[in-house]
Amino acid sequence: MSGSPSSALTLCLFGPLEVLVQGEPLPRLRSRTGQWLLALLALRGGREVERSWLAGALWPDSSHSQALVALRVTLADLRRALGPEAERLRSPHPQSLALDLSGAHVDLLAFDRAIAAGE
């Protein structure tokens, strides 16, 4: 995995999703949906995302209430797997989530910054 080995959290979204927490692979999650949730939050670059939108996007075949329950279960699983980096998953408002990316390395966001800078 290429990236910034000094980052406490590294997400490689190009190719197969790879996540490092303090240099170690993210522990196994109950389902891949947890990884997709992490990727969706990372792609927002630290901005808030509505829980309802996330639930609908990740569980489109479930009822709204079932999807929100699945989101809560997936968040708990993701927080467990992130360990010391779990505090990055924030809920600025009861209806939203955000991923704090300060000090993290996300390859796709670094690529976007390089393109914007003309590099």
MINU-395621 format. One record per residue (C-alpha): residue number from 1; residue in three letters; chain; x, y, z. Coordinates in steps of 0.5 Angstrom, whole numbers. Layout:
<nodes>
nr=NUM; rest=ALA; kette=A; u=X; v=Y; w=Z
...
</nodes>
This chain:
<nodes>
nr=1; rest=MET; kette=A; u=0; v=0; w=0
nr=2; rest=SER; kette=A; u=3; v=7; w=-2
nr=3; rest=GLY; kette=A; u=1; v=13; w=3
nr=4; rest=SER; kette=A; u=4; v=16; w=8
nr=5; rest=PRO; kette=A; u=6; v=11; w=14
nr=6; rest=SER; kette=A; u=7; v=17; w=19
nr=7; rest=SER; kette=A; u=-1; v=18; w=19
nr=8; rest=ALA; kette=A; u=-5; v=15; w=24
nr=9; rest=LEU; kette=A; u=-10; v=13; w=19
nr=10; rest=THR; kette=A; u=-9; v=12; w=12
nr=11; rest=LEU; kette=A; u=-14; v=10; w=7
nr=12; rest=CYS; kette=A; u=-13; v=8; w=0
nr=13; rest=LEU; kette=A; u=-19; v=8; w=-5
nr=14; rest=PHE; kette=A; u=-16; v=7; w=-11
nr=15; rest=GLY; kette=A; u=-16; v=0; w=-13
nr=16; rest=PRO; kette=A; u=-19; v=-5; w=-8
nr=17; rest=LEU; kette=A; u=-20; v=-1; w=-1
nr=18; rest=GLU; kette=A; u=-15; v=-1; w=4
nr=19; rest=VAL; kette=A; u=-15; v=2; w=11
nr=20; rest=LEU; kette=A; u=-9; v=2; w=16
nr=21; rest=VAL; kette=A; u=-10; v=4; w=23
nr=22; rest=GLN; kette=A; u=-3; v=7; w=26
nr=23; rest=GLY; kette=A; u=1; v=3; w=21
nr=24; rest=GLU; kette=A; u=-4; v=-4; w=21
nr=25; rest=PRO; kette=A; u=-9; v=-6; w=17
nr=26; rest=LEU; kette=A; u=-16; v=-5; w=19
nr=27; rest=PRO; kette=A; u=-19; v=-11; w=23
nr=28; rest=ARG; kette=A; u=-24; v=-15; w=20
nr=29; rest=LEU; kette=A; u=-31; v=-12; w=20
nr=30; rest=ARG; kette=A; u=-38; v=-16; w=20
nr=31; rest=SER; kette=A; u=-39; v=-14; w=13
nr=32; rest=ARG; kette=A; u=-36; v=-10; w=7
nr=33; rest=THR; kette=A; u=-41; v=-4; w=9
nr=34; rest=GLY; kette=A; u=-37; v=-2; w=14
nr=35; rest=GLN; kette=A; u=-31; v=-1; w=9
nr=36; rest=TRP; kette=A; u=-36; v=3; w=4
nr=37; rest=LEU; kette=A; u=-39; v=7; w=10
nr=38; rest=LEU; kette=A; u=-32; v=9; w=12
nr=39; rest=ALA; kette=A; u=-30; v=11; w=4
nr=40; rest=LEU; kette=A; u=-36; v=15; w=3
nr=41; rest=LEU; kette=A; u=-35; v=19; w=9
nr=42; rest=ALA; kette=A; u=-27; v=20; w=7
nr=43; rest=LEU; kette=A; u=-30; v=22; w=0
nr=44; rest=ARG; kette=A; u=-34; v=28; w=3
nr=45; rest=GLY; kette=A; u=-27; v=31; w=6
nr=46; rest=GLY; kette=A; u=-29; v=31; w=13
nr=47; rest=ARG; kette=A; u=-36; v=35; w=11
nr=48; rest=GLU; kette=A; u=-42; v=32; w=15
nr=49; rest=VAL; kette=A; u=-46; v=27; w=11
nr=50; rest=GLU; kette=A; u=-54; v=26; w=13
nr=51; rest=ARG; kette=A; u=-55; v=19; w=17
nr=52; rest=SER; kette=A; u=-61; v=18; w=12
nr=53; rest=TRP; kette=A; u=-57; v=19; w=6
nr=54; rest=LEU; kette=A; u=-52; v=14; w=8
nr=55; rest=ALA; kette=A; u=-57; v=9; w=11
nr=56; rest=GLY; kette=A; u=-61; v=10; w=4
nr=57; rest=ALA; kette=A; u=-55; v=9; w=0
nr=58; rest=LEU; kette=A; u=-52; v=3; w=4
nr=59; rest=TRP; kette=A; u=-58; v=-1; w=5
nr=60; rest=PRO; kette=A; u=-63; v=1; w=-1
nr=61; rest=ASP; kette=A; u=-67; v=-5; w=0
nr=62; rest=SER; kette=A; u=-69; v=-4; w=7
nr=63; rest=SER; kette=A; u=-74; v=0; w=10
nr=64; rest=HIS; kette=A; u=-72; v=7; w=13
nr=65; rest=SER; kette=A; u=-72; v=5; w=20
nr=66; rest=GLN; kette=A; u=-68; v=-2; w=18
nr=67; rest=ALA; kette=A; u=-63; v=2; w=15
nr=68; rest=LEU; kette=A; u=-62; v=7; w=20
nr=69; rest=VAL; kette=A; u=-61; v=1; w=25
nr=70; rest=ALA; kette=A; u=-56; v=-2; w=20
nr=71; rest=LEU; kette=A; u=-52; v=4; w=20
nr=72; rest=ARG; kette=A; u=-52; v=4; w=28
nr=73; rest=VAL; kette=A; u=-50; v=-3; w=28
nr=74; rest=THR; kette=A; u=-44; v=-2; w=23
nr=75; rest=LEU; kette=A; u=-42; v=5; w=26
nr=76; rest=ALA; kette=A; u=-41; v=1; w=33
nr=77; rest=ASP; kette=A; u=-37; v=-5; w=29
nr=78; rest=LEU; kette=A; u=-33; v=1; w=25
nr=79; rest=ARG; kette=A; u=-31; v=4; w=32
nr=80; rest=ARG; kette=A; u=-29; v=-2; w=35
nr=81; rest=ALA; kette=A; u=-24; v=-4; w=29
nr=82; rest=LEU; kette=A; u=-22; v=3; w=29
nr=83; rest=GLY; kette=A; u=-19; v=3; w=36
nr=84; rest=PRO; kette=A; u=-16; v=9; w=38
nr=85; rest=GLU; kette=A; u=-18; v=13; w=31
nr=86; rest=ALA; kette=A; u=-25; v=11; w=33
nr=87; rest=GLU; kette=A; u=-26; v=19; w=35
nr=88; rest=ARG; kette=A; u=-25; v=21; w=28
nr=89; rest=LEU; kette=A; u=-32; v=18; w=27
nr=90; rest=ARG; kette=A; u=-36; v=24; w=29
nr=91; rest=SER; kette=A; u=-44; v=26; w=30
nr=92; rest=PRO; kette=A; u=-44; v=34; w=29
nr=93; rest=HIS; kette=A; u=-51; v=33; w=30
nr=94; rest=PRO; kette=A; u=-56; v=28; w=31
nr=95; rest=GLN; kette=A; u=-58; v=27; w=24
nr=96; rest=SER; kette=A; u=-51; v=27; w=21
nr=97; rest=LEU; kette=A; u=-44; v=24; w=21
nr=98; rest=ALA; kette=A; u=-37; v=26; w=19
nr=99; rest=LEU; kette=A; u=-30; v=23; w=19
nr=100; rest=ASP; kette=A; u=-25; v=28; w=22
nr=101; rest=LEU; kette=A; u=-19; v=27; w=17
nr=102; rest=SER; kette=A; u=-14; v=32; w=20
nr=103; rest=GLY; kette=A; u=-7; v=28; w=20
nr=104; rest=ALA; kette=A; u=-10; v=22; w=16
nr=105; rest=HIS; kette=A; u=-8; v=20; w=9
nr=106; rest=VAL; kette=A; u=-13; v=19; w=4
nr=107; rest=ASP; kette=A; u=-10; v=18; w=-3
nr=108; rest=LEU; kette=A; u=-16; v=20; w=-7
nr=109; rest=LEU; kette=A; u=-16; v=27; w=-4
nr=110; rest=ALA; kette=A; u=-9; v=28; w=-4
nr=111; rest=PHE; kette=A; u=-10; v=26; w=-12
nr=112; rest=ASP; kette=A; u=-15; v=32; w=-12
nr=113; rest=ARG; kette=A; u=-11; v=37; w=-9
nr=114; rest=ALA; kette=A; u=-5; v=35; w=-13
nr=115; rest=ILE; kette=A; u=-10; v=36; w=-19
nr=116; rest=ALA; kette=A; u=-12; v=43; w=-17
nr=117; rest=ALA; kette=A; u=-5; v=45; w=-16
nr=118; rest=GLY; kette=A; u=-3; v=43; w=-23
nr=119; rest=GLU; kette=A; u=2; v=38; w=-21
</nodes>
